[in-house]
Amino acid sequence: MTLDESIQGMRLQVIRRAMQIGVSAACAEAGIFRTLFYRWQHRLSRHGVDGLHPRRLRLAPGGHPAREPRAARGPFRPVAGRCRGAAPDLSLAPRVSTPPSVSD
């Protein structure tokens, strides 16, 4: 039995146990939050037992094979006005004439 299969089995046991003693008690017994339990239950109802299989969130060592290294892509160049805190480009703003000064 692989680690993924044992995790899947544990999740299924918690769901079955919740049917016997209730969700709160089963979650306390397993040491998990109820929100996590309900996420597992939703995956089970939507995808069946295979939905309880742990998902891989990280790529394998070495990163995505189709992506080239940053040095080959070029340096990072932020676009003015598109990122938070960037100064607006005032060269395109309409010129506003200042009112003539009032002389006494």
Buried (B, 14 or more C-beta within 10 A) or exposed (E): EEEEEEEBEBBBEBBEBBEEEEBEEBBEEBEBEEEEBEEBBEBBEEEEEEBBBEEEEEEEEEEEEEEEEEEEEEEEEEEEEEEEEEEEEEEEEEEEEEEEEEEE
